[in-house]
Amino acid sequence: MVKALYFSYDGLLDPLGQSQIVPYVSAISAAGHSLTIVSYEKVERTKEQIKLMEIKLQKIGVNWVYLEFKSGKFWAIKRIISGALLIRKLCGDLQPDFLHLRGFVPAVIFQLSRSRVPFLYDFRGFALGEWVDIGKISPSSLLYRVLNRLDQKAVKSTSGLVVLEECAKHLLKDTYDVPNVPLKVIRTCTDVKRYTKRKNVHNKKRGALRFVFLGGARFPYRPDLALMLIEKLIEHGIDCNIDFINEGDHGIIEKATDLTSISKEKVRILSCEHYEIPDILATYDCGIVMVETSYWRRVCSPTKIGEYLAGGLPVISLEGIDAIDELAEKTVCVATVSPEELQGHFQEGRAQQILSFIKSIGVTQKCQILAKDEFDLEMAGNLYVELYSEMEAQIL
């Protein structure tokens, strides 16, 4: 069994940390591996939240060290420096067999720490390419060249790799000098056992169709397009409303809502705890995913897909994400729309097509079966355990 140092730039108390980090490290720890997690936690988190997470991790045999996350350019530089110093210290004190680097930023910080320890690059997405797409960084800048060199070096030097989708594996090999190391495709999954099996909700007489938009609303997520969809459906006589369940982007959603003709009572902006999601999703008819696509982002794996399906909700998504487009083609649980039809002329026949999709017979059960087959957290946890064992055999 290995002793690993797990390094995440996302906080364990963030929704993503609770859905995509804690369950995986729990599975890895349960397999007998020794884990210490380093994460960045937002300064707004309370002492009670921190304490409850510490207790939760202690129960599964995981140690936790966290750094503060404050917004702003100065604090970004401080985060990188403090992270590099902490990782260097922990590598010396703990003598881990390898580091588990969750994403691009931890990979950069680890290299800046100058630590000489084998590592697993949990690649997640093509962050640097996406930063260029959204104008966050210029491909001609010195910073880009430095970060790109560090990213290329991280992939080339890694002892193991994780990508989110099969299509991402192919793009990775087209973009980087990928070594012959253990590589797993592990998409973002959900604990399907937490979701109650239920009858087809659309067979019952009920009022307005209830849509839900779960998670982040900052670009590349497009709450404005979700609202356009609702606006088009209402224009064609379909009684519906939408709830946004979101932690910190309420202002963005409110601004997008103000640009539509939708009445205020048709749109709600809510917050909830992660453990409440299964019960909350059971009250809706359809989940919406609107992620702006790009050359690099098309291979992403939105967390909310598995959560919607596990809750028995058919999914309407913006087209252009490879894994979602594939599900739309192969299953009756996912449908896609284009930005052009949402921003342009939306035919009445299209509205009725969407209504039929949501109300199709047996769709609830089919969604939950698809979630079990494709997005089961236990399956993802087992893949991480397999990867740790493969790396143990290679490194030790």
JOKA-V450780 format. One record per residue. N is the residue number from 0. RES is the residue in one letter. SS is DSSP state (H for helix, E for strand, L for the rest). NEAR is the number of other ideal C-beta (glycine too) atoms within 8 Angstrom. Layout:
BEGIN
N_RES_SS_NEAR + N_RES_SS_NEAR
END
This chain:
BEGIN
0_M_L_7 + 1_V_L_13 + 2_K_E_10 + 3_A_E_16 + 4_L_E_16 + 5_Y_E_12 + 6_F_E_16 + 7_S_E_15 + 8_Y_L_10 + 9_D_L_13 + 10_G_L_13 + 11_L_L_16 + 12_L_L_11 + 13_D_L_10 + 14_P_H_8 + 15_L_H_9 + 16_G_H_14 + 17_Q_H_12 + 18_S_H_13 + 19_Q_H_11 + 20_I_L_15 + 21_V_H_11 + 22_P_H_11 + 23_Y_H_11 + 24_V_H_13 + 25_S_H_11 + 26_A_H_14 + 27_I_H_14 + 28_S_H_13 + 29_A_H_7 + 30_A_L_9 + 31_G_L_5 + 32_H_L_12 + 33_S_E_9 + 34_L_E_13 + 35_T_E_14 + 36_I_E_15 + 37_V_E_14 + 38_S_E_15 + 39_Y_E_13 + 40_E_E_13 + 41_K_E_10 + 42_V_L_7 + 43_E_L_4 + 44_R_L_9 + 45_T_L_6 + 46_K_H_5 + 47_E_H_6 + 48_Q_H_9 + 49_I_H_12 + 50_K_H_8 + 51_L_H_8 + 52_M_H_11 + 53_E_H_9 + 54_I_H_8 + 55_K_H_9 + 56_L_H_13 + 57_Q_H_8 + 58_K_H_6 + 59_I_L_10 + 60_G_L_7 + 61_V_E_12 + 62_N_E_7 + 63_W_E_11 + 64_V_E_9 + 65_Y_E_11 + 66_L_E_12 + 67_E_E_8 + 68_F_E_11 + 69_K_L_8 + 70_S_L_4 + 71_G_L_6 + 72_K_H_5 + 73_F_H_6 + 74_W_H_10 + 75_A_H_8 + 76_I_H_8 + 77_K_H_9 + 78_R_H_12 + 79_I_H_11 + 80_I_H_8 + 81_S_H_9 + 82_G_H_15 + 83_A_H_12 + 84_L_H_9 + 85_L_H_11 + 86_I_H_16 + 87_R_H_11 + 88_K_H_8 + 89_L_H_13 + 90_C_H_14 + 91_G_H_7 + 92_D_H_6 + 93_L_H_9 + 94_Q_L_6 + 95_P_L_13 + 96_D_L_9 + 97_F_E_15 + 98_L_E_16 + 99_H_E_11 + 100_L_E_13 + 101_R_E_12 + 102_G_L_14 + 103_F_H_11 + 104_V_H_8 + 105_P_H_13 + 106_A_H_14 + 107_V_H_13 + 108_I_H_14 + 109_F_H_15 + 110_Q_H_10 + 111_L_H_9 + 112_S_L_12 + 113_R_L_6 + 114_S_L_9 + 115_R_L_3 + 116_V_L_9 + 117_P_L_8 + 118_F_E_15 + 119_L_E_15 + 120_Y_E_12 + 121_D_E_10 + 122_F_E_13 + 123_R_E_10 + 124_G_L_13 + 125_F_L_11 + 126_A_H_10 + 127_L_H_12 + 128_G_H_10 + 129_E_H_13 + 130_W_H_9 + 131_V_H_12 + 132_D_H_10 + 133_I_L_8 + 134_G_L_5 + 135_K_L_5 + 136_I_L_11 + 137_S_L_6 + 138_P_L_6 + 139_S_L_4 + 140_S_L_8 + 141_L_H_5 + 142_L_H_7 + 143_Y_H_13 + 144_R_H_8 + 145_V_H_8 + 146_L_H_11 + 147_N_H_9 + 148_R_H_8 + 149_L_H_12 + 150_D_H_12 + 151_Q_H_10 + 152_K_H_9 + 153_A_H_15 + 154_V_H_15 + 155_K_H_10 + 156_S_H_7 + 157_T_L_12 + 158_S_L_11 + 159_G_E_16 + 160_L_E_15 + 161_V_E_15 + 162_V_E_14 + 163_L_L_14 + 164_E_L_13 + 165_E_H_6 + 166_C_H_10 + 167_A_H_16 + 168_K_H_11 + 169_H_H_8 + 170_L_H_11 + 171_L_H_13 + 172_K_H_8 + 173_D_H_5 + 174_T_H_6 + 175_Y_L_8 + 176_D_L_6 + 177_V_L_9 + 178_P_L_8 + 179_N_L_2 + 180_V_L_9 + 181_P_E_10 + 182_L_E_10 + 183_K_E_12 + 184_V_E_12 + 185_I_L_10 + 186_R_L_12 + 187_T_L_12 + 188_C_L_12 + 189_T_E_15 + 190_D_L_9 + 191_V_H_13 + 192_K_H_5 + 193_R_H_7 + 194_Y_L_14 + 195_T_L_5 + 196_K_L_6 + 197_R_L_7 + 198_K_L_6 + 199_N_L_9 + 200_V_H_10 + 201_H_H_10 + 202_N_H_6 + 203_K_L_6 + 204_K_L_2 + 205_R_L_4 + 206_G_L_3 + 207_A_L_6 + 208_L_E_12 + 209_R_E_12 + 210_F_E_17 + 211_V_E_16 + 212_F_E_15 + 213_L_E_11 + 214_G_L_11 + 215_G_L_6 + 216_A_L_12 + 217_R_L_6 + 218_F_L_6 + 219_P_L_9 + 220_Y_E_11 + 221_R_L_11 + 222_P_H_14 + 223_D_H_8 + 224_L_H_12 + 225_A_H_14 + 226_L_H_15 + 227_M_H_11 + 228_L_H_13 + 229_I_H_16 + 230_E_H_11 + 231_K_H_11 + 232_L_H_13 + 233_I_H_12 + 234_E_H_7 + 235_H_L_10 + 236_G_L_6 + 237_I_L_9 + 238_D_L_7 + 239_C_E_12 + 240_N_E_12 + 241_I_E_15 + 242_D_E_13 + 243_F_E_15 + 244_I_E_12 + 245_N_L_15 + 246_E_L_6 + 247_G_L_4 + 248_D_L_11 + 249_H_H_9 + 250_G_H_6 + 251_I_H_10 + 252_I_H_13 + 253_E_H_9 + 254_K_H_8 + 255_A_H_12 + 256_T_H_11 + 257_D_H_6 + 258_L_L_7 + 259_T_L_10 + 260_S_L_3 + 261_I_L_11 + 262_S_L_4 + 263_K_H_6 + 264_E_H_5 + 265_K_H_10 + 266_V_E_13 + 267_R_E_7 + 268_I_E_9 + 269_L_E_8 + 270_S_L_5 + 271_C_L_8 + 272_E_L_4 + 273_H_H_8 + 274_Y_H_5 + 275_E_H_8 + 276_I_H_12 + 277_P_H_11 + 278_D_H_7 + 279_I_H_11 + 280_L_H_17 + 281_A_L_11 + 282_T_L_6 + 283_Y_L_13 + 284_D_L_9 + 285_C_E_13 + 286_G_E_17 + 287_I_E_13 + 288_V_E_14 + 289_M_L_12 + 290_V_E_14 + 291_E_L_11 + 292_T_L_9 + 293_S_L_10 + 294_Y_L_6 + 295_W_L_11 + 296_R_H_15 + 297_R_H_11 + 298_V_H_14 + 299_C_L_12 + 300_S_L_10 + 301_P_L_11 + 302_T_H_12 + 303_K_H_10 + 304_I_H_17 + 305_G_H_15 + 306_E_H_14 + 307_Y_H_16 + 308_L_H_16 + 309_A_H_18 + 310_G_L_15 + 311_G_L_14 + 312_L_L_14 + 313_P_E_15 + 314_V_E_17 + 315_I_E_15 + 316_S_E_16 + 317_L_E_15 + 318_E_L_11 + 319_G_L_8 + 320_I_L_15 + 321_D_H_9 + 322_A_H_13 + 323_I_H_15 + 324_D_H_11 + 325_E_H_8 + 326_L_H_14 + 327_A_H_12 + 328_E_H_6 + 329_K_H_5 + 330_T_L_9 + 331_V_L_7 + 332_C_L_11 + 333_V_E_12 + 334_A_E_10 + 335_T_E_11 + 336_V_E_11 + 337_S_L_8 + 338_P_H_7 + 339_E_H_6 + 340_E_H_10 + 341_L_H_12 + 342_Q_H_7 + 343_G_L_6 + 344_H_L_4 + 345_F_L_10 + 346_Q_L_6 + 347_E_H_6 + 348_G_H_6 + 349_R_H_9 + 350_A_H_14 + 351_Q_H_9 + 352_Q_H_8 + 353_I_H_12 + 354_L_H_11 + 355_S_H_8 + 356_F_H_12 + 357_I_H_12 + 358_K_L_7 + 359_S_L_10 + 360_I_L_5 + 361_G_L_7 + 362_V_H_15 + 363_T_H_13 + 364_Q_H_10 + 365_K_H_11 + 366_C_H_17 + 367_Q_H_15 + 368_I_H_8 + 369_L_H_13 + 370_A_H_15 + 371_K_H_10 + 372_D_H_7 + 373_E_H_10 + 374_F_L_16 + 375_D_E_12 + 376_L_H_11 + 377_E_H_9 + 378_M_H_8 + 379_A_H_13 + 380_G_H_13 + 381_N_H_9 + 382_L_H_11 + 383_Y_H_14 + 384_V_H_12 + 385_E_H_9 + 386_L_H_13 + 387_Y_H_13 + 388_S_H_8 + 389_E_H_10 + 390_M_H_15 + 391_E_H_11 + 392_A_H_7 + 393_Q_H_10 + 394_I_H_10 + 395_L_L_6
END
